Amino acid sequence: MTNLIDGRAIAQQIHAETAARVAVLKSRGLTPGLLFIRVGEDPASQVYVGMKEKKSAELGFHSTTRVLPETTTQAELLTLIAAANADPQWHGILVQAPLPRHIDQTVIYAAVDPAKDVDGFHPVNVGRLMLGDGGGFIPCTPGGVHELLIRSGVALSGAEVVVLGRGNIVGKPMAAILLQKGRNANATVTVVHSGTRDVAGHCRRADVLVAAMGVPEFVRADMVKPGAVVIDVGVNRVPDATTKSGTRLVGDVAFAEVQPKAGLITPNPGGVGPMTIAMLLANTARAAENFLGAR
């Protein structure tokens, strides 16, 4: 079917735009810098940070990864963040989750300078998003979903949007982005969660359904209105004896049965995932532009 939203292609569009912005910054004597901080040896974190650093180098950023041992204390991590906040070579700082259990993630995110918080997790940037203040940074995954919708020509003004999941990383900021009064938003947003009665009933009303619950293949065909736009944010590992690893990755949407019913749908992988890195680097370019403008 031709109803796929190609996240890889749209991410490449954004990367090209970001590379052009980086070239302009370099012509003005500034190379944008992005510091990745990883604590411990979580395999998924190693892969994610590696992908982000590789793409940042391709686009012309100055980037590096500081890898700290699992035993790093919260105080030691805060000291590193404070030094990075004060270092003018770094315009963006990303602390990769998950962190070891003895480190309070909320405290760490709040320690990053809001002007360098290209993940969009600092309370100042969260507050700016809620207030409709475009001066802050928007979290990369919901920001990427928004770009997918805009660049796919989805009409959002007045649309019924259902967001499955109320997490701080995707669900809440996604709702905040889409309900703002303005261009490419102005939707009527319902956030569905574990305490919601008649989840399926809410979903069947949606013109746009964003699934970010972290439940494998939760959204079935009978939960989707014909012609709806379906965005699958989920990344879930499930058993599969036919694979070498014994597992496979699936989204929050039962793709094979939902695709024929949807108007537009993101594949998984190849939908939302590539957009997260694209938005991270676009945010970092903007952070460098803000730094240059403030000098």
C-alpha positions as CSV (number, residue, x, y, z in Angstrom):
1,M,0.0,0.0,0.0
2,T,1.1,3.6,-0.5
3,N,-0.3,5.0,2.8
4,L,3.1,4.8,4.6
5,I,4.7,7.9,6.2
6,D,8.4,7.5,5.4
7,G,10.2,8.7,8.5
8,R,13.6,8.0,7.0
9,A,12.9,10.2,4.0
10,I,11.5,13.0,6.0
11,A,14.4,12.8,8.5
12,Q,16.8,13.1,5.5
13,Q,15.0,16.3,4.5
14,I,15.5,17.8,8.0
15,H,19.1,16.6,8.0
16,A,19.8,18.5,4.8
17,E,18.2,21.6,6.2
18,T,20.3,21.2,9.4
19,A,23.5,20.7,7.4
20,A,22.9,23.9,5.6
21,R,22.4,25.7,8.9
22,V,25.7,24.2,10.2
23,A,27.5,25.5,7.1
24,V,26.2,29.0,7.7
25,L,27.3,28.8,11.3
26,K,30.8,27.7,10.3
27,S,31.0,30.5,7.7
28,R,30.5,32.8,10.7
29,G,33.3,31.2,12.7
30,L,31.2,28.9,14.9
31,T,31.1,25.1,14.8
32,P,28.1,23.8,16.8
33,G,29.2,21.4,19.5
34,L,27.1,18.5,21.0
35,L,28.3,16.6,24.1
36,F,26.9,13.2,24.8
37,I,27.1,11.8,28.3
38,R,26.6,8.1,28.9
39,V,26.7,6.4,32.3
40,G,27.3,2.7,32.3
41,E,27.3,0.1,29.5
42,D,23.7,-0.4,28.7
43,P,23.7,-2.0,25.2
44,A,20.8,0.0,23.8
45,S,22.3,3.2,25.0
46,Q,25.6,2.4,23.3
47,V,23.8,1.9,20.0
48,Y,21.6,5.0,20.4
49,V,24.5,7.3,21.3
50,G,26.7,5.8,18.6
51,M,24.0,6.5,16.0
52,K,23.5,10.1,17.2
53,E,27.2,10.9,17.3
54,K,27.8,9.4,13.8
55,K,25.0,11.5,12.2
56,S,26.1,14.7,14.0
57,A,29.6,14.2,12.6
58,E,28.2,13.7,9.1
59,L,26.3,17.0,9.3
60,G,29.4,18.9,10.4
61,F,28.9,19.2,14.2
62,H,31.8,18.9,16.7
63,S,30.7,16.1,19.0
64,T,32.1,13.8,21.5
65,T,30.9,11.2,24.0
66,R,31.9,11.1,27.7
67,V,31.4,7.6,29.0
68,L,31.3,7.3,32.8
69,P,31.4,4.0,34.8
70,E,28.2,2.6,36.3
71,T,29.5,3.5,39.7
72,T,29.6,7.2,39.0
73,T,27.9,9.1,41.8
74,Q,25.2,11.7,41.2
75,A,27.5,14.4,42.5
76,E,30.2,13.4,40.0
77,L,27.7,13.5,37.2
78,L,26.4,16.9,38.3
79,T,30.0,18.2,38.4
80,L,30.5,17.1,34.8
81,I,27.3,18.7,33.7
82,A,28.2,22.0,35.4
83,A,31.5,22.0,33.6
84,A,29.8,21.4,30.3
85,N,27.3,24.2,31.0
86,A,30.2,26.6,31.4
87,D,32.2,25.4,28.4
88,P,31.4,27.5,25.3
89,Q,32.4,24.7,22.9
90,W,29.2,22.8,23.8
91,H,26.0,24.3,22.5
92,G,24.0,21.1,23.2
93,I,24.2,18.6,26.1
94,L,22.5,15.2,26.0
95,V,22.5,12.9,29.0
96,Q,21.5,9.4,27.7
97,A,18.8,7.5,29.5
98,P,18.5,5.2,31.3
99,L,20.7,6.2,34.1
100,P,21.8,3.9,37.0
101,R,19.2,3.5,39.7
102,H,21.2,5.4,42.3
103,I,21.0,8.6,40.1
104,D,17.9,10.7,40.1
105,Q,17.1,11.4,36.4
106,T,14.9,14.4,37.3
107,V,17.7,16.1,39.1
108,I,20.1,15.4,36.2
109,Y,17.8,16.8,33.6
110,A,17.2,19.9,35.7
111,A,20.9,20.5,36.0
112,V,21.5,21.0,32.3
113,D,21.5,24.6,31.2
114,P,18.1,25.2,29.5
115,A,19.9,27.0,26.6
116,K,21.8,23.7,26.0
117,D,19.0,21.3,26.8
118,V,18.5,20.0,23.3
119,D,16.5,17.0,24.6
120,G,13.9,19.5,25.8
121,F,13.6,17.9,29.3
122,H,14.5,20.8,31.6
123,P,11.6,22.2,33.6
124,V,12.1,25.6,31.9
125,N,11.7,24.1,28.4
126,V,8.8,22.0,29.5
127,G,7.1,25.1,30.9
128,R,7.7,27.1,27.8
129,L,6.1,24.3,25.7
130,M,3.0,24.3,27.9
131,L,2.7,28.1,27.7
132,G,3.1,28.0,23.9
133,D,6.4,29.9,24.1
134,G,8.4,28.9,21.0
135,G,11.7,30.0,22.6
136,G,12.4,26.7,24.3
137,F,13.4,23.3,23.0
138,I,10.7,20.7,22.3
139,P,11.5,17.0,23.2
140,C,12.8,15.3,20.1
141,T,10.4,12.4,19.7
142,P,7.1,14.3,19.9
143,G,8.7,17.1,17.9
144,G,9.6,14.6,15.3
145,V,6.0,13.2,15.3
146,H,4.8,16.8,14.7
147,E,7.1,17.2,11.8
148,L,5.9,13.9,10.3
149,L,2.3,15.1,10.5
150,I,3.1,18.6,9.0
151,R,5.3,17.3,6.2
152,S,2.8,14.6,5.3
153,G,0.1,17.2,4.9
154,V,-2.1,16.1,7.8
155,A,-4.7,18.8,8.7
156,L,-4.4,19.3,12.4
157,S,-6.6,22.4,13.1
158,G,-9.9,21.1,14.6
159,A,-8.8,17.5,14.3
160,E,-9.7,14.9,17.0
161,V,-6.3,13.6,18.2
162,V,-5.9,10.8,20.7
163,V,-2.6,10.3,22.4
164,L,-2.1,6.9,23.9
165,G,0.2,7.3,26.9
166,R,0.9,10.1,29.4
167,G,4.6,9.8,29.8
168,N,6.8,12.9,30.2
169,I,9.0,12.0,27.2
170,V,6.3,11.6,24.6
171,G,2.6,11.6,25.7
172,K,2.4,14.9,27.7
173,P,4.6,17.0,25.4
174,M,2.8,15.5,22.3
175,A,-0.6,16.7,23.7
176,A,0.9,20.1,24.5
177,I,2.3,20.6,21.0
178,L,-0.9,19.7,19.2
179,L,-3.4,21.7,21.4
180,Q,-1.6,25.0,21.0
181,K,-3.5,27.8,19.4
182,G,-1.7,28.4,16.1
183,R,-0.6,27.1,12.8
184,N,0.0,23.3,12.5
185,A,-1.8,22.7,15.8
186,N,-5.1,23.8,17.2
187,A,-6.3,20.2,17.6
188,T,-8.7,18.8,20.1
189,V,-6.5,16.4,22.1
190,T,-7.5,13.5,24.3
191,V,-4.8,11.7,26.4
192,V,-5.7,8.1,27.1
193,H,-3.9,6.2,29.8
194,S,-4.2,3.2,32.2
195,G,-7.0,4.9,34.2
196,T,-9.1,5.7,31.1
197,R,-12.5,4.0,30.7
198,D,-13.3,2.7,27.2
199,V,-9.9,3.2,25.6
200,A,-11.1,1.7,22.4
201,G,-14.0,4.0,22.2
202,H,-11.8,7.1,22.5
203,C,-9.4,5.7,19.8
204,R,-12.3,5.1,17.3
205,R,-13.1,8.8,17.4
206,A,-9.6,9.9,16.5
207,D,-8.7,11.5,13.2
208,V,-5.0,11.2,14.4
209,L,-4.0,8.4,16.7
210,V,-0.5,8.6,18.4
211,A,0.4,5.4,20.2
212,A,3.1,5.8,22.9
213,M,2.1,3.4,25.6
214,G,4.9,0.9,25.4
215,V,2.5,-2.0,25.1
216,P,3.3,-4.4,22.2
217,E,0.7,-4.2,19.4
218,F,-1.9,-2.8,21.7
219,V,-3.8,-0.9,18.9
220,R,-5.8,-3.3,16.8
221,A,-7.8,-2.7,13.7
222,D,-11.2,-2.5,15.5
223,M,-9.8,0.5,17.5
224,V,-9.1,2.6,14.5
225,K,-11.5,4.8,12.5
226,P,-11.3,4.2,8.8
227,G,-9.0,6.7,7.2
228,A,-7.3,7.8,10.5
229,V,-3.7,8.8,10.6
230,V,-1.8,6.3,12.9
231,I,1.6,7.2,14.4
232,D,3.4,4.3,16.2
233,V,6.0,5.6,18.7
234,G,6.3,2.3,20.6
235,V,9.5,0.2,20.7
236,N,8.9,-3.2,22.3
237,R,10.9,-6.4,22.3
238,V,8.9,-9.6,22.2
239,P,9.9,-13.3,22.0
240,D,10.4,-14.8,18.5
241,A,11.9,-18.2,18.2
242,T,12.5,-17.7,14.5
243,T,15.1,-15.0,15.0
244,K,18.8,-15.5,16.0
245,S,18.4,-13.4,19.1
246,G,15.1,-15.1,20.1
247,T,13.3,-11.7,20.1
248,R,12.0,-9.1,17.6
249,L,11.0,-5.5,17.9
250,V,7.4,-4.4,17.4
251,G,5.5,-1.2,18.0
252,D,2.4,-0.3,19.9
253,V,0.3,-0.8,16.8
254,A,-0.6,-4.2,15.2
255,F,0.7,-2.9,11.9
256,A,-0.4,-5.7,9.5
257,E,-4.0,-5.4,10.5
258,V,-4.2,-1.7,11.0
259,Q,-2.5,-0.6,7.8
260,P,-5.3,-1.5,5.4
261,K,-7.7,0.6,7.5
262,A,-5.6,3.7,8.1
263,G,-5.4,6.7,5.8
264,L,-1.7,7.2,6.7
265,I,0.5,5.1,9.0
266,T,4.1,5.0,10.2
267,P,6.0,1.8,9.7
268,N,8.0,0.5,12.7
269,P,10.9,0.7,12.2
270,G,11.4,3.5,9.7
271,G,8.7,5.8,11.0
272,V,9.2,7.8,14.2
273,G,12.7,6.5,15.1
274,P,14.8,8.4,12.5
275,M,12.9,11.6,13.4
276,T,14.2,11.7,16.9
277,I,17.8,12.0,15.8
278,A,16.8,14.6,13.2
279,M,15.1,16.8,15.7
280,L,18.0,16.5,18.2
281,L,20.4,17.8,15.6
282,A,18.0,20.5,14.5
283,N,17.7,21.6,18.1
284,T,21.4,21.7,18.5
285,A,21.8,23.9,15.4
286,R,19.3,26.3,16.9
287,A,21.1,26.3,20.2
288,A,24.3,27.3,18.4
289,E,22.4,30.0,16.4
290,N,21.1,31.3,19.7
291,F,24.6,31.4,21.2
292,L,26.0,33.2,18.2
293,G,23.1,35.7,18.3
294,A,23.8,36.4,22.0
295,R,27.5,37.1,21.6
